[in-house]
């Protein structure tokens, strides 16, 4: 029986894939499987993965004929997963030796649906520890209670799918798949759904995932139209949260977070090409008009002057007919 399935998407990461694969080898066990999803890479990544399939215990390569993006690649891995537990890794990140065995011990010891972990962020030679924004550790909790408060960073703002481990019952209940085709912010509706619908979770201080920042091919570094998928991602958060039994309590957090992300992108709009910048403004203005207006007003009133002013100006902006994310 497979104890742990590790879903690892790869796309044009020939420079980093060998490090990722070596770290997986340092975590291999006979009851672990590594689902290596090649999202139609055009560099040497397919050759590197083909070699790994024969050398890395438990490895299986799943290939896309067309590039689908990170969300779709993760879904391909989830569809093939046989493990009692599931986790994720990105194809340009790496792990400490033996980390997955330790993480598995934590979730089995606590008996909860999922566990969230801290991680190490790596930018060039710099290293910094980033922690789940919740203080209690190694105790089973109600995930719903970690969504709030609205005006502080909480567990749903720490959206990295690879920073945790998940029981298979979440997969069987339809909670682990990502929205097909989302090319950025795919973790946002996913983490909100987990917190609303899973029964139990825990936070642990275990460090073992090394998250590589500043990769030139990463969408966080590229100002193209794919970045605008955050609109579709947060629209989904708002729509699903509005249907929740605790919508009155949770919507202020969802709306405030959406506003903060819009403001963030507008604040660095110079990195986008002019047509994409125009589309960003138009889509963001339309998004503000779709939000519950009473909740939006409260959110803007609670924000700092610079961000609130930027968003209020955008809110007054006319939206061209036919604008959609």
Secondary structure, DSSP 8 states (H G I E B T S, - for coil): ---EEEEEEESS-HHHHHHHHHHHHTT--TTEEEEEEE-S--SSHHHHHHHHHHHSTTEEEEE-SS---HHHHHHHHHHH---SEEEEEETT-EE-TTHHHHHHHHHHHHT-SEEEE-EEEEETTEEEEE--S----SS-B-GGGGS--TTS--GGG---TTSEEEEHHHHHTT-S---TT--SSHHHHHHHHHHHH-S-EEEE----EEEEE--TTSGGG--SGGGGHHHHHHHHHHHHHHTSTTHHHHHHHHHHHHHHHHHHHHHTGGGS-HHHHHHHHHHHHHHHHHS-HHHHHHHHHHS-HHHHHHHHHHHTS---TT---
